[in-house]
Amino acid sequence: MTIEHVYICASEQDLRYTCCCVASVRRWYPDIPITLLKDETSGPYDTRELEEAWDVELWSGERPLPGRGWAKLEPLFGERRQRCLILDSDTVLLGRVIERLEAANADFVVESVGAWEPQLAQHYLDPPLLEKLDPQFRYPGYTFNAGALAATTGLLGRADFEPWVRFDHPPHRVRNDAFGETQTQGILNYVLLRAAQEERLRFARVSFMLWGWSRLASRGAQAVTAVRVADGDGLPYLVHWHGRKHKLLSLQRNAALLRHYERAYFERVASGRRKRIGRIAKLLAEIATGRATEQVSHRYPCMPPAPKRLRPIEEIFVIGTAEDLRYTRCCVASIRRWYPDIPITLVKDESGGGYDTRELEEAWNVRALAPDDRFRGLWTKLVPLLDPTRVDAV
């Protein structure tokens, strides 16, 4: 099936990435319709330059477009069957990846690499808990990153999500302990995997996403370089900078790709070179004066998974020396400010000679521990790990 449309999720905080994403799509697909899913949770922002220079439309639907990441779901709920590509704004195309996705004979095509097992419950979903909440669900042993997926609209409705999501304004999840910390990734994994399990849709996993934080190949047939993207035939992949991002693109790993597409973006904008330099200078000034943060922040964190799944920290060990006793006092005072009752043990490094901490111990309810000569200097930090009477501590 042919992919007919590209939807790009965007917010004011990552608008710079959105411009790069749009320029990358137009590099390889000059005529495909692109619609921007604008998250205006933090207030309206101007995208007219992007719309006019790059032939981009804004989403228009019967319902207001929800923010906080939920806009990604809106194209799915359309009545008309349409094959589309839904992208997060922190992605760029390296080549004609759409043909790679179209080759899969499926209604939904997702990246074959998902969660690493230790991070499964934190960032995606909690299979044992979900199988208790939904006895019919069987975890297939894999997940997918939802930063880019090929989808067929009209196959899923809000009813498929509503046992777990309330579609208020903005939508919110009924359970925060089953679907990880991200807003939509866990619930989207569950709903698609559940529907595929029931054979209500065809589901395929394809390798088409590279990770922006990883070290991409710079040589050979699979080399990922800005020169290859600009002048060559590219690669049928896209790059996704998932997670935390810098507003200063040069601080990102694989920044050359972002800088290339940003330059390409401004080539279509009137006085583009001057505007680009001016905006970068303004951003630097705002960061330097504290008026802006250097990292992209969306300001709507989701509640973390229920803490009952975590083992409580029972004790805190503070490593101290005579030279940094002032810092030790500050450290202890900061712990007691937030945790008045937690046991604190001071592990004293006396390799430079003994020193008096009785005042600290008595005033702040601290237990002092002076290890023997085997654990001096840098080795002092091992003492808590070798103490069999302490199980959970930092």
Sine and cosine of phi, psi and omega as CSV:
sin_phi,cos_phi,sin_psi,cos_psi,sin_omega,cos_omega
0.00,0.00,0.63,-0.78,-0.05,-1.00
-0.99,0.16,0.71,-0.71,0.11,-0.99
-0.99,0.16,0.87,-0.50,-0.16,-0.99
-0.98,-0.18,-0.28,0.96,-0.19,-0.98
-0.49,-0.87,0.51,-0.86,0.11,-0.99
-0.86,-0.51,0.78,-0.62,0.09,-1.00
-0.93,-0.37,0.73,-0.69,-0.02,-1.00
-0.84,-0.54,0.84,-0.54,0.05,-1.00
-0.98,0.18,0.72,-0.69,-0.08,-1.00
-0.60,-0.80,0.45,-0.89,0.13,-0.99
-0.62,-0.78,0.27,-0.96,-0.02,-1.00
-0.88,0.48,-0.61,0.79,-0.06,-1.00
-0.89,0.45,-0.58,0.81,-0.05,-1.00
-0.92,-0.38,0.50,0.87,-0.03,-1.00
-0.86,0.50,-0.55,0.84,0.02,-1.00
-0.88,0.48,-0.64,0.77,0.05,-1.00
-0.93,0.36,-0.60,0.80,0.02,-1.00
-0.86,0.51,-0.68,0.74,0.02,-1.00
-0.87,0.49,-0.67,0.74,0.04,-1.00
-0.90,0.44,-0.67,0.74,-0.01,-1.00
-0.88,0.48,-0.75,0.66,0.00,-1.00
-0.87,0.49,-0.71,0.71,0.00,-1.00
-0.87,0.48,-0.58,0.81,0.01,-1.00
-0.94,0.35,-0.63,0.77,0.04,-1.00
-0.90,0.44,-0.71,0.71,-0.02,-1.00
-0.93,0.37,-0.44,0.90,0.04,-1.00
-0.87,0.50,-0.63,0.78,-0.10,-0.99
-0.97,-0.26,-0.35,0.94,-0.03,-1.00
-0.69,-0.72,0.98,0.18,-0.13,-0.99
-0.89,0.46,-0.42,0.91,-0.16,-0.99
-0.92,-0.39,-0.07,1.00,-0.05,-1.00
-0.94,0.34,0.68,-0.73,0.04,-1.00
-0.90,0.44,0.71,-0.71,0.05,-1.00
-0.85,-0.52,0.77,-0.64,0.05,-1.00
-0.86,-0.52,0.73,-0.68,0.01,-1.00
-1.00,-0.05,0.80,-0.60,0.09,-1.00
-0.99,-0.13,1.00,-0.05,-0.15,-0.99
-0.99,0.11,0.85,-0.53,0.12,-0.99
-1.00,-0.01,0.94,-0.33,0.01,-1.00
-0.93,-0.37,0.56,0.83,0.02,-1.00
-0.83,0.55,-0.65,0.76,-0.04,-1.00
-1.00,-0.01,0.15,0.99,0.00,-1.00
0.86,-0.51,0.36,-0.93,-0.02,-1.00
-0.93,0.36,0.45,-0.89,0.08,-1.00
-0.55,-0.84,0.39,-0.92,-0.19,-0.98
-1.00,0.00,0.83,-0.56,0.07,-1.00
-0.83,-0.56,0.32,0.95,-0.06,-1.00
-0.88,0.47,-0.61,0.79,0.02,-1.00
-0.86,0.52,-0.73,0.69,0.01,-1.00
-0.89,0.45,-0.70,0.72,-0.03,-1.00
-0.89,0.46,-0.73,0.68,-0.11,-0.99
-0.97,0.26,-0.66,0.75,-0.07,-1.00
-0.96,0.27,-0.49,0.87,-0.15,-0.99
-0.86,-0.51,0.25,0.97,0.09,-1.00
0.81,0.58,0.84,0.54,-0.02,-1.00
-0.90,-0.44,0.68,-0.73,0.04,-1.00
-0.98,-0.20,0.35,-0.94,0.14,-0.99
-0.99,-0.14,0.53,-0.85,0.03,-1.00
-0.89,0.46,0.70,-0.71,0.12,-0.99
-0.72,-0.70,0.85,-0.52,-0.02,-1.00
-0.64,-0.77,0.07,-1.00,-0.01,-1.00
-0.94,0.34,-0.49,0.87,0.01,-1.00
-0.96,-0.28,0.48,-0.88,0.10,-1.00
-0.87,0.50,0.60,-0.80,-0.03,-1.00
-0.96,0.29,0.87,-0.50,-0.01,-1.00
-0.95,0.31,0.43,-0.90,0.03,-1.00
-0.97,-0.22,-0.36,-0.93,0.05,-1.00
0.85,0.53,0.55,0.83,0.05,-1.00
1.00,0.01,-0.22,0.98,-0.07,-1.00
-0.98,0.21,-0.24,0.97,0.02,-1.00
-0.86,0.50,-0.44,0.90,-0.01,-1.00
-0.84,0.55,-0.48,0.88,-0.06,-1.00
-0.99,0.15,-0.39,0.92,-0.14,-0.99
-0.84,0.54,-0.70,0.72,0.03,-1.00
-0.85,0.52,-0.49,0.87,-0.04,-1.00
-0.90,0.43,-0.46,0.89,-0.14,-0.99
-1.00,0.04,0.07,1.00,0.03,-1.00
-0.90,0.43,0.51,-0.86,-0.03,-1.00
-0.97,0.24,-0.56,0.83,-0.05,-1.00
-0.98,0.18,0.68,-0.74,0.07,-1.00
-0.96,0.29,0.84,-0.55,0.00,-1.00
-0.50,-0.86,0.71,-0.71,0.08,-1.00
-1.00,0.05,0.78,-0.63,-0.06,-1.00
-0.62,-0.79,0.26,-0.97,0.09,-1.00
-0.90,-0.43,0.82,-0.57,-0.01,-1.00
-0.94,-0.35,0.85,-0.53,-0.10,-0.99
-0.85,-0.52,0.61,-0.79,0.30,-0.96
-0.96,0.27,0.42,-0.91,-0.07,-1.00
-0.94,0.34,-0.32,0.95,-0.01,-1.00
-1.00,0.01,0.65,0.76,0.06,-1.00
-0.79,-0.61,0.49,-0.87,0.17,-0.98
-0.69,-0.73,0.57,-0.82,0.03,-1.00
-1.00,0.10,0.67,-0.74,0.06,-1.00
-0.99,-0.10,-0.22,0.98,-0.04,-1.00
-0.01,-1.00,-0.39,-0.92,-0.08,-1.00
-1.00,0.09,0.96,0.28,-0.04,-1.00
-0.97,0.25,-0.40,0.92,-0.05,-1.00
-0.87,0.49,-0.64,0.77,0.03,-1.00
-0.88,0.47,-0.56,0.83,0.03,-1.00
-0.90,0.44,-0.63,0.78,0.01,-1.00
-0.96,0.27,-0.62,0.79,-0.01,-1.00
-0.91,0.42,-0.45,0.89,-0.03,-1.00
-0.93,0.38,-0.36,0.93,0.03,-1.00
-0.99,0.17,0.82,-0.57,-0.03,-1.00
-0.99,0.11,0.97,0.25,-0.09,-1.00
-0.48,-0.88,0.38,-0.93,0.04,-1.00
-0.98,0.22,-0.58,0.82,0.04,-1.00
-0.80,-0.60,0.76,-0.65,0.04,-1.00
-0.85,-0.52,0.82,-0.57,-0.06,-1.00
-0.81,-0.59,0.28,-0.96,0.06,-1.00
-0.91,0.42,0.67,-0.75,-0.08,-1.00
-0.96,0.28,-0.34,0.94,0.01,-1.00
-0.99,-0.16,0.79,-0.62,0.03,-1.00
-0.84,-0.54,-0.78,-0.62,-0.10,-1.00
-0.98,0.21,0.61,-0.79,0.28,-0.96
-0.96,0.29,0.62,-0.79,-0.16,-0.99
-0.80,0.60,-0.69,0.73,-0.01,-1.00
-0.90,0.44,-0.37,0.93,-0.04,-1.00
-0.97,-0.26,0.15,0.99,-0.10,-0.99
-0.86,0.52,-0.80,0.60,-0.05,-1.00
-0.94,0.33,-0.49,0.87,-0.05,-1.00
-0.96,0.29,-0.66,0.75,-0.13,-0.99
-0.94,-0.35,-0.22,0.97,-0.09,-1.00
-0.80,-0.60,-1.00,0.08,-0.02,-1.00
-0.41,-0.91,0.27,-0.96,-0.04,-1.00
-0.95,-0.33,1.00,-0.07,-0.11,-0.99
-0.83,0.55,-0.73,0.68,0.00,-1.00
-0.87,0.50,-0.66,0.75,0.01,-1.00
-0.92,0.39,-0.68,0.74,-0.01,-1.00
-0.90,0.44,-0.60,0.80,0.00,-1.00
-0.94,0.35,-0.38,0.92,0.13,-0.99
-0.98,0.21,-0.66,0.75,-0.01,-1.00
-0.95,0.31,-0.54,0.84,0.00,-1.00
-0.75,-0.66,1.00,0.02,-0.09,-1.00
-0.87,0.50,-0.33,0.94,0.00,-1.00
-0.99,0.14,-0.25,0.97,-0.05,-1.00
-0.99,0.16,0.71,-0.71,0.07,-1.00
-0.82,-0.57,0.90,-0.44,0.00,-1.00
-0.92,0.40,0.84,-0.55,-0.09,-1.00
-0.98,0.18,-0.07,1.00,0.02,-1.00
0.99,-0.12,0.12,0.99,0.03,-1.00
-0.52,-0.86,0.31,-0.95,0.11,-0.99
-0.70,-0.71,-0.06,-1.00,0.03,-1.00
-0.59,-0.81,0.51,-0.86,0.11,-0.99
-0.98,0.20,0.78,-0.63,-0.12,-0.99
-1.00,-0.03,0.24,0.97,0.01,-1.00
-0.93,0.37,-0.32,0.95,0.07,-1.00
-0.41,-0.91,0.75,-0.66,0.07,-1.00
-0.42,-0.91,0.56,-0.83,0.14,-0.99
-1.00,0.00,0.75,-0.67,-0.12,-0.99
-0.71,-0.70,0.37,-0.93,0.14,-0.99
-0.91,-0.41,0.88,-0.48,-0.03,-1.00
-0.96,0.27,0.37,-0.93,0.06,-1.00
1.00,0.07,-0.05,1.00,0.02,-1.00
-1.00,-0.05,-0.45,0.89,0.01,-1.00
-0.88,-0.47,0.51,-0.86,0.07,-1.00
-0.78,-0.63,0.06,-1.00,0.02,-1.00
-0.87,0.48,-0.47,0.88,-0.01,-1.00
-0.88,0.48,-0.48,0.88,0.02,-1.00
-0.93,0.36,-0.42,0.91,-0.03,-1.00
-0.99,-0.17,-0.39,0.92,-0.22,-0.97
-0.91,0.40,-0.38,0.92,0.13,-0.99
-0.88,0.47,-0.37,0.93,-0.09,-1.00
-0.87,-0.50,-0.21,0.98,-0.05,-1.00
-0.75,-0.66,0.69,-0.72,0.17,-0.99
-0.98,-0.19,0.87,-0.50,-0.05,-1.00
-1.00,0.06,0.88,0.48,0.16,-0.99
-0.99,0.15,-0.30,-0.95,0.06,-1.00
-0.84,-0.55,0.98,-0.20,0.02,1.00
-0.99,0.12,0.26,-0.97,0.09,-1.00
-0.88,0.47,0.39,-0.92,0.09,-1.00
-0.50,-0.86,0.41,-0.91,-0.06,-1.00
-0.99,0.13,0.58,-0.82,0.06,-1.00
-0.97,0.26,-0.60,0.80,0.02,-1.00
-0.88,-0.47,0.81,-0.59,0.08,-1.00
-0.99,-0.16,-0.19,0.98,-0.07,-1.00
-1.00,0.02,-0.22,0.98,-0.10,-1.00
-0.98,-0.21,-0.26,0.96,-0.19,-0.98
-0.82,-0.57,0.44,0.90,0.10,-0.99
0.95,0.32,-0.09,-1.00,-0.12,-0.99
-1.00,0.05,-0.39,0.92,-0.02,-1.00
-0.97,0.25,0.39,-0.92,-0.10,-1.00
-0.91,0.41,-0.80,0.60,-0.19,-0.98
-0.88,-0.47,-0.28,0.96,-0.15,-0.99
-0.88,0.47,-0.73,0.68,-0.03,-1.00
-0.91,0.42,-0.72,0.70,-0.03,-1.00
-0.92,0.39,-0.58,0.81,0.03,-1.00
-0.93,0.37,-0.63,0.78,0.10,-0.99
-0.85,0.53,-0.75,0.66,-0.05,-1.00
-0.88,0.48,-0.77,0.64,-0.09,-1.00
-0.89,0.45,-0.69,0.72,-0.01,-1.00
-0.93,0.37,-0.67,0.74,0.02,-1.00
-0.91,0.42,-0.61,0.79,0.02,-1.00
-0.92,0.40,-0.70,0.71,0.01,-1.00
-0.91,0.41,-0.61,0.79,0.05,-1.00
-0.92,0.40,-0.61,0.79,0.03,-1.00
-0.88,0.48,-0.60,0.80,0.01,-1.00
-1.00,0.09,0.02,1.00,0.01,-1.00
0.88,0.48,0.56,0.83,0.08,-1.00
-1.00,0.05,-0.22,0.98,0.08,-1.00
-0.44,-0.90,0.34,-0.94,0.03,-1.00
-1.00,-0.07,0.71,-0.70,-0.20,-0.98
-0.77,-0.64,0.74,-0.67,-0.01,-1.00
-0.69,-0.72,0.54,-0.84,0.06,-1.00
-0.91,-0.41,0.81,-0.59,-0.06,-1.00
-0.73,-0.68,0.59,-0.80,0.09,-1.00
-1.00,0.09,0.95,-0.30,0.01,-1.00
-0.61,-0.79,-0.01,1.00,-0.10,-1.00
-0.90,-0.44,0.77,-0.64,0.13,-0.99
-0.95,-0.31,0.44,-0.90,-0.13,-0.99
-0.99,-0.15,0.83,-0.56,-0.06,-1.00
-0.88,0.47,-0.42,0.91,-0.01,-1.00
-1.00,0.08,-0.11,0.99,-0.03,-1.00
-1.00,-0.04,0.19,-0.98,0.02,-1.00
-1.00,0.06,0.96,-0.28,-0.03,-1.00
-0.99,0.16,0.48,-0.87,-0.02,-1.00
-0.88,0.47,0.68,-0.73,0.02,-1.00
-0.93,-0.36,-0.12,0.99,0.00,-1.00
-0.68,-0.73,0.31,-0.95,0.08,-1.00
1.00,0.03,-0.11,-0.99,-0.09,-1.00
-0.90,0.44,-0.48,0.88,-0.04,-1.00
-0.98,-0.20,0.34,0.94,-0.03,-1.00
-0.88,0.47,0.69,-0.73,0.03,-1.00
-0.92,-0.39,0.98,-0.21,-0.02,-1.00
-0.71,-0.70,0.42,-0.91,0.03,-1.00
-0.90,0.44,-0.56,0.83,0.01,-1.00
-0.90,0.44,-0.68,0.73,0.00,-1.00
-0.91,0.42,-0.62,0.78,0.02,-1.00
-0.92,0.38,-0.63,0.77,-0.08,-1.00
-0.96,0.27,-0.70,0.71,-0.19,-0.98
-0.89,-0.46,-0.25,0.97,-0.08,-1.00
-0.98,-0.18,-0.31,-0.95,-0.02,-1.00
-1.00,-0.02,0.00,1.00,0.06,-1.00
0.93,0.36,-0.17,-0.99,0.03,-1.00
-0.77,-0.64,0.57,-0.82,-0.03,-1.00
-0.98,0.20,0.84,0.55,-0.01,-1.00
-0.66,-0.75,0.19,-0.98,0.22,-0.98
-0.77,-0.64,0.35,-0.94,0.01,-1.00
-0.94,-0.35,0.69,-0.73,-0.03,-1.00
-0.82,-0.57,0.87,-0.49,0.07,-1.00
-1.00,-0.04,0.94,0.34,-0.07,-1.00
-0.95,0.30,0.39,-0.92,0.04,-1.00
1.00,0.07,-0.44,-0.90,-0.05,-1.00
-0.92,0.39,0.59,-0.81,-0.05,-1.00
-0.70,-0.71,0.45,-0.89,0.08,-1.00
-1.00,-0.06,0.61,-0.79,0.14,-0.99
-0.95,0.30,-0.49,0.87,0.08,-1.00
-1.00,0.08,0.96,-0.29,-0.13,-0.99
-0.86,0.50,-0.52,0.85,-0.05,-1.00
-0.91,0.41,-0.28,0.96,0.03,-1.00
-1.00,0.08,-0.20,0.98,0.02,-1.00
-0.97,0.23,0.54,-0.84,0.19,-0.98
-0.93,0.37,0.56,-0.83,-0.06,-1.00
0.86,0.51,0.61,0.80,-0.06,-1.00
-0.91,0.43,-0.40,0.92,-0.04,-1.00
-0.85,0.52,-0.57,0.82,0.02,-1.00
-0.92,0.39,-0.70,0.72,0.01,-1.00
-0.91,0.42,-0.69,0.72,-0.01,-1.00
-0.89,0.45,-0.62,0.78,0.03,-1.00
-0.87,0.50,-0.75,0.66,-0.05,-1.00
-0.95,0.31,-0.48,0.88,0.08,-1.00
-0.93,0.37,-0.66,0.76,0.07,-1.00
-0.88,0.48,-0.66,0.75,0.03,-1.00
-0.89,0.45,-0.61,0.79,0.03,-1.00
-0.86,0.52,-0.75,0.66,-0.09,-1.00
-0.96,0.27,-0.24,0.97,0.08,-1.00
-0.91,0.42,-0.42,0.91,0.01,-1.00
-1.00,-0.07,-0.08,1.00,-0.05,-1.00
-0.99,-0.15,0.69,-0.73,0.04,-1.00
-0.87,0.50,0.73,-0.68,-0.07,-1.00
0.81,0.59,0.63,0.77,-0.15,-0.99
-0.88,0.48,-0.69,0.72,-0.04,-1.00
-0.89,0.46,-0.68,0.73,0.00,-1.00
-0.91,0.42,-0.65,0.76,0.00,-1.00
-0.91,0.42,-0.65,0.76,-0.01,-1.00
-0.89,0.46,-0.74,0.68,0.00,-1.00
-0.89,0.46,-0.66,0.75,0.00,-1.00
-0.90,0.44,-0.65,0.76,-0.02,-1.00
-0.94,0.34,-0.62,0.79,0.05,-1.00
-0.91,0.42,-0.68,0.73,0.02,-1.00
-0.89,0.46,-0.66,0.75,0.02,-1.00
-0.90,0.44,-0.69,0.73,0.02,-1.00
-0.88,0.47,-0.69,0.73,0.03,-1.00
-0.87,0.50,-0.67,0.75,0.00,-1.00
-0.91,0.41,-0.65,0.76,-0.01,-1.00
-0.91,0.41,-0.63,0.77,0.03,-1.00
-0.93,0.37,-0.68,0.73,-0.04,-1.00
-0.90,0.44,-0.55,0.84,-0.03,-1.00
-1.00,-0.09,0.06,1.00,0.05,-1.00
0.99,0.16,0.13,0.99,0.01,-1.00
-0.99,0.16,-0.21,0.98,0.03,-1.00
-0.57,-0.82,0.50,-0.87,0.08,-1.00
-1.00,0.06,0.42,-0.91,-0.02,-1.00
-0.99,0.16,-0.42,0.91,0.00,-1.00
-0.99,-0.15,0.53,-0.85,0.08,-1.00
-0.92,0.39,0.79,-0.62,0.01,-1.00
-0.74,-0.67,0.82,-0.58,-0.02,-1.00
-1.00,-0.05,-0.15,0.99,0.17,-0.99
0.88,0.47,0.37,0.93,0.11,-0.99
-0.64,-0.77,0.92,0.40,0.00,-1.00
-0.90,0.44,0.61,-0.80,0.08,-1.00
-0.99,0.13,0.48,-0.88,0.05,-1.00
-0.87,0.49,0.67,-0.74,0.00,-1.00
-0.95,0.33,0.27,-0.96,0.08,-1.00
-0.83,0.56,0.44,-0.90,-0.08,-1.00
-0.83,0.56,0.74,-0.67,-0.07,-1.00
-0.92,0.39,-0.16,0.99,-0.03,-1.00
-0.89,0.45,-0.33,0.94,0.01,-1.00
-0.99,0.17,-0.15,0.99,-0.06,-1.00
-0.97,-0.23,0.57,-0.82,0.09,-1.00
-0.99,0.14,0.73,-0.69,-0.05,-1.00
-0.93,0.37,0.58,-0.82,0.13,-0.99
-0.99,0.16,0.83,-0.56,-0.16,-0.99
-0.98,-0.17,-0.35,0.94,-0.09,-1.00
-0.42,-0.91,0.49,-0.87,0.05,-1.00
-0.87,-0.50,0.78,-0.63,0.09,-1.00
-0.97,-0.23,0.75,-0.67,0.05,-1.00
-0.90,-0.43,0.83,-0.56,0.00,-1.00
-1.00,-0.01,0.81,-0.59,-0.07,-1.00
-0.70,-0.72,0.44,-0.90,0.11,-0.99
-0.77,-0.64,0.21,-0.98,0.01,-1.00
-0.90,0.44,-0.58,0.81,-0.06,-1.00
-0.93,0.38,-0.55,0.83,-0.04,-1.00
-0.94,-0.34,0.55,0.84,-0.04,-1.00
-0.88,0.48,-0.57,0.82,0.03,-1.00
-0.89,0.45,-0.65,0.76,0.04,-1.00
-0.92,0.39,-0.61,0.79,0.02,-1.00
-0.87,0.50,-0.69,0.73,0.02,-1.00
-0.87,0.49,-0.69,0.72,0.03,-1.00
-0.88,0.47,-0.67,0.74,0.00,-1.00
-0.87,0.49,-0.75,0.67,0.00,-1.00
-0.88,0.47,-0.70,0.71,0.00,-1.00
-0.88,0.48,-0.60,0.80,0.00,-1.00
-0.93,0.37,-0.60,0.80,0.04,-1.00
-0.91,0.41,-0.71,0.70,-0.02,-1.00
-0.92,0.40,-0.42,0.91,0.05,-1.00
-0.88,0.47,-0.62,0.78,-0.09,-1.00
-0.96,-0.27,-0.38,0.92,-0.02,-1.00
-0.73,-0.68,0.98,0.18,-0.14,-0.99
-0.89,0.45,-0.43,0.90,-0.17,-0.98
-0.93,-0.36,-0.10,0.99,-0.07,-1.00
-0.95,0.32,0.68,-0.73,0.05,-1.00
-0.90,0.44,0.71,-0.71,0.05,-1.00
-0.86,-0.52,0.77,-0.64,0.07,-1.00
-0.89,-0.46,0.81,-0.59,0.05,-1.00
-1.00,-0.05,0.91,-0.42,0.06,-1.00
-1.00,-0.05,0.95,-0.31,-0.14,-0.99
-1.00,-0.01,0.86,-0.52,0.12,-0.99
-1.00,0.02,0.95,-0.30,-0.04,-1.00
-0.95,-0.33,0.51,0.86,0.01,-1.00
-0.90,0.43,-0.40,0.91,0.05,-1.00
-0.99,-0.11,0.17,0.99,-0.03,-1.00
0.90,-0.43,0.38,-0.92,-0.02,-1.00
-0.94,0.35,0.44,-0.90,0.06,-1.00
-0.51,-0.86,0.39,-0.92,-0.16,-0.99
-1.00,-0.03,0.84,-0.55,0.07,-1.00
-0.83,-0.55,0.32,0.95,-0.06,-1.00
-0.87,0.50,-0.63,0.78,0.01,-1.00
-0.86,0.50,-0.71,0.70,0.02,-1.00
-0.89,0.46,-0.71,0.70,-0.03,-1.00
-0.88,0.48,-0.72,0.69,-0.09,-1.00
-0.96,0.28,-0.67,0.74,-0.08,-1.00
-0.96,0.29,-0.49,0.87,-0.14,-0.99
-0.87,-0.50,0.22,0.98,0.06,-1.00
0.83,0.56,0.85,0.52,-0.04,-1.00
-0.88,-0.47,0.69,-0.72,0.08,-1.00
-1.00,-0.07,0.76,-0.66,-0.01,-1.00
-0.99,-0.15,0.61,-0.79,0.00,-1.00
-0.70,-0.71,0.87,-0.49,0.03,-1.00
-0.95,-0.33,0.97,-0.25,-0.03,-1.00
-0.93,0.36,0.25,-0.97,-0.01,-1.00
-0.97,0.24,-0.05,-1.00,-0.15,-0.99
-0.91,0.42,-0.29,0.96,0.00,-1.00
-0.93,0.36,-0.42,0.91,-0.09,-1.00
-0.88,-0.48,0.99,0.16,0.04,-1.00
-0.83,-0.56,0.34,-0.94,0.01,-1.00
0.90,0.44,-0.71,-0.70,-0.04,-1.00
-0.90,0.44,-0.38,0.93,-0.04,-1.00
-0.96,0.28,-0.20,0.98,-0.02,-1.00
-0.86,0.51,-0.53,0.85,-0.05,-1.00
-0.90,0.44,-0.33,0.95,0.00,-1.00
-0.98,0.20,-0.28,0.96,-0.10,-0.99
-0.83,0.56,-0.75,0.66,0.01,-1.00
-0.87,0.49,-0.53,0.85,-0.03,-1.00
-0.95,0.32,-0.43,0.90,-0.06,-1.00
-0.99,-0.15,0.02,1.00,-0.01,-1.00
-1.00,0.04,0.96,-0.27,-0.08,-1.00
-0.92,0.39,-0.22,0.98,0.00,-1.00
-1.00,0.07,-0.14,0.99,0.00,-1.00
-0.93,-0.38,0.83,-0.56,-0.07,-1.00
-0.98,-0.19,-0.82,0.57,-0.02,-1.00
-0.88,-0.48,0.93,-0.36,-0.03,-1.00
-0.42,-0.91,0.29,-0.96,0.11,-0.99
-0.82,-0.57,0.00,0.00,0.00,0.00
